[in-house]
Amino acid sequence: MTTVPALRSTDALALDVHRALLDLVRVYQFRDRDRVCCYDVSVSRSHALDRLRRLGPLTLNELAESLYIEKSTASRLIDGLEAKGYASRARNEDDRRTLVIRITRSGERLAARIEEDMIRAEASLLEGFSADEQGVIARVLARLAAAASARVSFSQGVGTWSSAGSGSV
């Protein structure tokens, strides 16, 4: 006679997710630091380049919110990207009081190169999983990222995490 394992509590599952995410973030944090350093930008600046490449021109506030950082931190990131010729600031044509940050051609090339290398690394990581599992992993990670993102709100340039949420994504 086979026994059916008892269902695990939500807290026990949440603990497993928490630990797995910590391990994953830790691995990626150090992997990215080692890889991105070789591209002439920090990990944080590579994230800023990625956001500009994917979202297009942004105000400083929009960039800060998309990176979940304070405006002053985003400004320092852009200072460094501008100094290397990877981003530029210009007056917003719709609102002359604000600046718009754009990725430059060299910034676009650098961001594309970083992304291509990261995609190769992710493809290698997924090799041990079946095609069905790979699809599930991609969908679950996207939903998890969306759920986490929905819990962050910005007020006066500072992001705060809300432990309450809609529950469905």
C-alpha positions as a printed Julia matrix, in Angstrom:
169×3 Matrix{Float64}:
  0.0    0.0     0.0
  1.37   3.4    -0.98
  0.89   6.38    1.22
  0.11   9.79   -0.14
  2.42  12.42    1.28
  0.69  15.12    3.28
  0.3   18.44    1.56
  2.91  20.92    2.69
  1.87  24.12    4.35
  2.13  27.39    2.48
  4.78  28.52    4.96
  6.91  25.44    4.29
  6.65  25.97    0.52
  7.41  29.67    0.96
 10.52  28.74    2.97
 11.66  26.45    0.13
 11.07  29.23   -2.43
 12.87  31.74   -0.22
 15.92  29.52    0.15
 16.0   28.61   -3.54
 15.75  32.28   -4.55
 18.52  33.25   -2.14
 20.77  30.56   -3.58
 19.9   31.55   -7.16
 20.42  35.28   -6.54
 23.71  34.59   -4.76
 25.0   32.51   -7.68
 23.87  35.09  -10.24
 25.18  38.0    -8.24
 28.7   36.61   -8.2
 28.52  35.17  -11.7
 27.4   38.52  -13.09
 30.05  40.43  -11.18
 32.76  38.24  -12.68
 31.36  38.39  -16.22
 30.17  41.97  -16.5
 33.39  43.42  -15.11
 35.08  42.3   -18.3
 32.76  44.5   -20.36
 33.93  47.8   -18.92
 30.83  48.4   -16.75
 29.59  47.34  -13.33
 26.68  44.95  -12.88
 24.44  47.88  -11.88
 25.41  49.85  -14.98
 24.79  46.81  -17.17
 21.28  46.62  -15.69
 20.73  50.3   -16.49
 21.9   49.73  -20.08
 19.55  46.77  -20.36
 16.56  48.84  -19.16
 17.37  51.67  -21.61
 17.79  49.19  -24.45
 14.55  47.37  -23.72
 12.35  50.3   -22.66
 13.76  53.11  -24.79
 14.44  56.65  -23.59
 13.52  57.2   -19.92
 13.5   60.02  -17.43
 15.77  59.57  -14.44
 12.75  58.81  -12.24
 11.49  56.18  -14.69
 14.9   54.54  -14.87
 15.25  54.53  -11.07
 11.81  52.94  -10.68
 12.52  50.29  -13.33
 15.73  49.35  -11.48
 14.11  49.58   -8.0
 16.71  52.09   -6.84
 16.72  55.68   -5.61
 16.98  58.55   -8.07
 20.39  59.62   -6.72
 21.76  56.11   -7.3
 20.36  56.08  -10.84
 21.97  59.46  -11.48
 25.38  58.1   -10.45
 24.9   55.08  -12.73
 24.12  57.35  -15.66
 27.09  59.62  -14.83
 29.35  56.6   -15.3
 27.61  55.45  -18.48
 27.81  58.95  -19.94
 31.53  59.19  -19.12
 32.12  56.01  -21.14
 29.85  57.13  -24.0
 27.2   54.44  -23.41
 24.3   56.78  -22.51
 23.37  60.43  -22.95
 21.04  62.93  -21.31
 18.98  65.44  -23.29
 16.05  67.75  -22.61
 12.69  66.05  -22.86
 10.9   67.54  -25.89
  7.5   66.98  -24.23
  8.52  68.54  -20.91
 11.54  70.84  -21.09
 11.92  70.73  -17.28
 13.03  67.08  -17.39
 15.88  65.18  -18.96
 15.57  62.01  -20.99
 18.26  59.35  -20.87
 19.04  57.47  -24.06
 21.35  54.6   -24.81
 24.0   55.45  -27.41
 25.06  53.26  -30.33
 28.11  52.05  -28.42
 25.91  51.42  -25.37
 23.51  49.46  -27.58
 26.37  47.32  -28.91
 27.7   46.68  -25.42
 24.26  45.79  -24.02
 23.64  43.43  -26.96
 27.0   41.73  -26.42
 26.35  41.27  -22.7
 22.86  39.91  -23.42
 24.14  37.47  -26.07
 26.73  36.09  -23.66
 24.16  35.78  -20.87
 21.72  34.0   -23.2
 24.42  31.46  -24.08
 25.04  30.91  -20.37
 21.3   30.46  -19.67
 20.95  28.04  -22.6
 23.78  25.98  -21.16
 22.11  26.03  -17.74
 18.83  24.75  -19.24
 20.45  21.84  -21.11
 19.75  19.43  -18.25
 16.01  20.03  -18.43
 13.45  18.65  -20.88
 11.79  21.01  -23.36
  8.6   20.92  -21.26
 10.53  21.72  -18.07
 12.34  24.57  -19.82
  8.99  26.09  -20.8
  7.66  25.72  -17.26
 10.8   27.29  -15.8
 10.51  30.3   -18.13
  6.81  30.8   -17.39
  7.13  30.37  -13.62
 10.11  32.72  -13.37
  8.28  35.35  -15.44
  5.2   35.07  -13.22
  7.3   35.15  -10.05
  9.14  38.27  -11.26
  5.81  39.95  -12.14
  4.35  39.08   -8.73
  7.39  40.49   -6.94
  7.39  43.61   -9.12
  3.71  44.22   -8.39
  4.56  44.43   -4.68
  7.01  47.31   -5.09
  5.63  50.83   -4.97
  7.48  54.09   -5.35
  6.79  57.24   -3.41
  9.05  60.26   -3.64
 11.75  58.22   -5.37
 11.92  55.47   -2.77
 10.72  51.93   -3.43
  8.94  50.01   -0.7
  8.01  46.35   -0.63
  4.47  45.43    0.33
  4.0   42.0     1.86
  0.33  42.07    0.85
 -0.61  41.5    -2.75
 -3.31  40.39   -5.08
 -2.15  36.79   -4.92
 -2.6   36.09   -8.62
 -0.46  37.01  -11.55
